[in-house]
Every structure is written in structure tokens, then in C-alpha cells.
């Protein structure tokens, strides 16, 4: 997806791509620090915990993406008039969940302001 910016096109990053890249950066930083032999026990615990949190975030994103893809596939494949009232709600909660996971990275240059949407706006 692209948007026009001052006569040039800049890429709009998909939130899942954005989150995956940030998680990879967090993991790389934690692994680099864990190689430091002078790291304190509490710092080591924190970095190991960060790696576990990254793994948990990947799982959560996978669950959310599976739900989002299922809703979209159902929307496309169901004949008009069939009961698909759940789809807008499913798409909303998946979007809001991904937005919430992106919040810690709000200061990143690729963060999109629309991801600040909470559903109460």
C-alpha cells in the first residue's frame, strides 16, 4: 500500500510487518546484552524475560492474524444474505488488539498514528 507524500510515494507499513520487525529488534538487543559476561543477575533476568515476552507477542499476533484472515475469508466466500454479522466485530477486535500491541513502539518513525485508535474514539 502506498500514499502520496510531497510528490513522492512512501510505503505504509502493515501493522503485522511493523510489529514483527520491532519484535525482531527487541530480540536482537536482548541477545546482544545476554552475551555480555558482566551483565548483572537482574539485568540478565530482564533480558531473558524480554525474549519470553517477544515469543508471547508472536503467538498473540498469530492468533489475531488467524482470526482476522478467517473473518476476511468468510466475508469473501459467504453468499450475500448469509449470517455474517459477527465479521465486523471480529475485524474490529483484531484491529484493536494489534493496535494495542503496537503502542510501546509509538515513538518509532514507522509507527502510524491511526494505530493509536482505541475503539472509543
C-alpha positions in Angstrom: 0.0 0.0 0.0 1.3 3.5 -0.8 0.3 7.0 -0.1 1.4 10.2 -1.7 3.8 12.4 0.3 5.2 15.6 -1.2 5.2 14.2 -4.7 6.9 11.0 -3.7 5.4 7.7 -2.6 6.2 6.3 0.8 5.2 2.9 2.0 2.5 2.5 4.6 3.7 -0.3 6.8 1.3 -3.1 7.7 0.9 -3.3 11.4 1.8 -7.0 11.5 5.0 -6.3 9.5 5.7 -3.4 11.8 5.2 -5.5 15.0 7.3 -8.4 13.6 10.2 -6.0 12.8 10.1 -4.4 16.3 10.0 -7.8 18.0 13.0 -8.9 15.9 14.8 -5.7 17.1 13.9 -6.4 20.7 15.1 -10.0 20.5 18.4 -8.9 18.8 19.0 -6.3 21.5 18.3 -8.8 24.3 20.5 -11.5 22.8 23.3 -9.0 22.4 23.1 -7.9 26.0 22.9 -11.6 27.2 26.3 -12.2 25.6 27.8 -9.6 27.9 29.6 -11.6 30.7 29.5 -8.5 33.0 25.6 -8.3 32.9 24.1 -8.4 36.4 21.8 -11.1 37.5 18.8 -8.8 37.5 19.7 -7.4 34.0 20.1 -11.0 32.8 16.6 -11.8 34.2 15.2 -8.8 32.5 16.7 -9.7 29.1 15.6 -13.3 29.3 12.1 -12.1 30.3 12.1 -9.8 27.2 12.8 -12.8 25.0 9.9 -14.7 26.5 7.7 -11.6 26.0 8.7 -11.5 22.4 7.8 -15.1 21.9 4.4 -14.4 23.6 3.8 -11.4 21.3 4.5 -13.6 18.3 1.9 -16.1 19.5 -0.7 -13.4 20.1 -0.1 -11.9 16.7 -0.5 -15.3 15.1 -3.8 -15.9 16.9 -5.1 -12.4 16.0 -4.0 -12.8 12.4 -5.6 -16.2 12.1 -8.9 -14.7 13.4 -8.6 -11.7 11.0 -7.9 -14.0 8.0 -10.8 -16.3 8.9 -13.2 -13.3 9.1 -12.0 -11.9 5.8 -12.1 -15.3 4.1 -15.6 -15.9 5.4 -16.7 -12.4 4.2 -15.5 -13.2 0.7 -16.8 -16.7 0.5 -20.3 -16.4 2.0 -23.2 -15.8 -0.3 -24.9 -12.5 0.1 -27.5 -12.6 2.8 -26.0 -15.3 4.9 -25.4 -14.6 8.6 -22.1 -12.7 8.7 -22.9 -10.2 11.4 -20.0 -11.3 13.5 -17.4 -10.3 10.9 -17.3 -6.5 11.5 -17.0 -7.1 15.3 -14.2 -9.7 14.7 -12.3 -7.4 12.4 -12.7 -4.6 14.9 -11.3 -6.6 17.9 -8.4 -7.9 15.8 -7.5 -4.4 14.7 -7.8 -3.0 18.2 -5.7 -5.9 19.6 -2.9 -5.3 17.0 -3.1 -1.5 17.7 -2.6 -2.2 21.4 0.4 -4.4 20.8 1.9 -1.5 18.7 1.6 1.1 21.5 5.0 0.6 23.1 6.6 1.5 19.7 4.7 4.8 19.2 7.9 6.7 19.1 9.2 4.7 16.2 9.4 6.6 12.8 7.3 3.9 11.0 4.5 4.0 13.6 1.2 5.1 12.0 -0.9 7.5 14.1 -4.0 5.6 13.1 -2.7 2.7 15.3 -3.4 4.9 18.4 -7.2 4.2 17.8 -8.7 2.5 20.8 -12.2 1.9 19.6 -13.6 4.6 22.0 -12.7 7.5 19.7 
